[in-house]
Amino acid sequence: MSAEIITMLGGFATLLASGGTFAMFMFRLFVRLEGRVDALAGEVADLRGDFSELSREVSELRGEFRGRFRTRPAAE
């Protein structure tokens, strides 16, 4: 084989190896990012539950204030 052919084959092998390395790197980043997104989704679900509980408590507090001080709602 001539030197040019060996050089081209070496260049293609280097290109293929670097492309494979980059693909593995991107796959690892994707897996890590997917794990973070799943964790974030769990946190958002927890916050949504906390918000529902808080709104229920505020509603009960508002009812107690109305009952104790016999105030009318602001909309009326």
Contacts in CASP RR format, 6 or more apart in sequence:
PFRMAT RR
TARGET T0000
AUTHOR 0000-0000-0000
METHOD contacts of the structure
MODEL  1
MSAEIITMLGGFATLLASGGTFAMFMFRLFVRLEGRVDALAGEVADLRGD
FSELSREVSELRGEFRGRFRTRPAAE
65 71 0 8 1.000
66 73 0 8 1.000
END
